[in-house]
Amino acid sequence: MRQGFLIDMDGVIYRSNELIPGAQQFVSRLLALGIPFAFLTNNSQRTRRDVATKLRRMGIDVEEQHIFTCAMATARFLAQQKPGGTAFVIGEGGLLQALHHNGYSIVDHDPDYVVVGEGRSINFEMMEAAVRMIVGGAKLIATNLDPNCPTSQGLRPGCGATVAMLEAATGIKAFSVGKPSPVMMRSARKELGLATAETTMIGDTMETDILGGVQMGYRTILVLSGGTQREDLVRYAYRPDLVVDSIADLCQNGLLDGVPGAIVSKPPSTQSAYAQPPHPRRREVAFAVDALPATSRG
């Protein structure tokens, strides 16, 4: 059975603007072996081209087709729900471009949806307008519910914080599309042409990456190089299949050796990039668990 990976970025591949040791080696191995993978991000500000450029400048040699954002997932979802619809957007370029690519018009009154993403240019005038539209019947959509975002200067309010204000003001709950929503997790898997049993989610956050993978029936690998510590695991009713100190551990001891890659080596086309059994989890990741030192096992 071939395998593929959905990989979080911040806390797994890099912290702030610094690569985490082993990240470049891991991605290079995936590329060399033809193993399908995609980087998943709950940041809707950047386009997939912007994200790919950032990674390349950090030394990770990837293309646009290796990036899957919550803005893309949100825009595709809305295009399926109401083709050719309209949206009032609280967000920035990545979200606006994804909506346009999926046939949506951006309007400032009477929208079908109020769509909320990350942004540093949000003001109270926009929030007031959004409240009136939601009360007037527009559906509230969140690209994600992350309460904050890490930056080099520290935390800043995230999409979830903005959405919480709109929910409190209107009494209407938002529908969220980003991780851990099955909408994004399923869409990313299909982008790679993988089956559920062929998919592994690698992340550093229990509430988004690991929860999303567990809910979808994917194998899950938690890295401790980001926001989760080993002692935190006792607080959760669900667990990852494998816990490692960092992504470097996945390169050691030949853990990727013998993992079948893509059946077709040609990468997916970027033309429509924005447009549209019992789970054998324990047995299939046993090779990784057995190969790691005991101190790295979950």
Secondary structure, DSSP 4 states (H G I P E B T S, - for coil): ---EEEEE-BTTTEETTEEPTTHHHHHHHHHHHT--EEEEE---SS-HHHHHHHHHHTT----GGGEEEHHHHHHHHHHHHSTT-EEEEES-HHHHHHHHHTTPEE-SSS-SEEEE---S---HHHHHHHHHHHHTTPEEEES---SEEEETTEEEE-HHHHHHHHHHHHS-PPEE-STT-HHHHHHHHHHHT--GGGEEEEES-IIIIIHHHHHHT-EEEEETTSS--GGGGGG-SS--SEEESSGGGGTGGGTTTT----SS-SPPPSTTSS------HHHHTHHHHHHS-GGG--
